[in-house]
């Protein structure tokens, strides 16, 4: 085997290519939905070869989950110093993601996850898990500050916080706006036994 072949195989992955692939995946998912998303289409949009894409991701499910996880890792850490501020900031961030292209992307992923157990499991263990951990840290800090007692079921608290937004977004079709956050946050504080804002 020649030296050039060895060097090529050991070449580090391009961060720029990884970012281009993630961006292309999420853009196409928002534009065309799950059914319209193809590996070839992503490679073309990202400006990489299909061989490059398949070296990183063996299938569409892995590709989408990696892109969603990469996007979720770009989130800013929320720590305002109060439970009310943290909840308001985190829920507002979620509302913003549900608007426009981000909302279409979420619809496409969740709609497919209902039919695709493999995708659902990958999402639960990656991107969705990261979102849950963000909310758990908010609760932990509130407990440490003495704002609330430790809940018996923190996962249920997370569902209580984000469930109303997803219910409106996916089920009833009612607007998901900052006004919803204004109404929801005092309800969450009361449910957790926190002082009223």
Buried (B, 14 or more C-beta within 10 A) or exposed (E): EEEEEEEEEEEEEEEEBBEBBBBBBBBBBBBBBBEEBEBEBBBBBBEBEEEBBEEBBEEBBBBBBBBBBBBBEEEEEBEBEBBBBBBBBBBBBBBEBBEEEBBBBBBBBBBBBEEBEEBBEBBEEBBBEBBBEBBBBBBEBBBEEEBBEEBEEBEEBBBBBBEBBBEBBBEEEEEBEEEBBEEBBBEBBEEBEBEEE
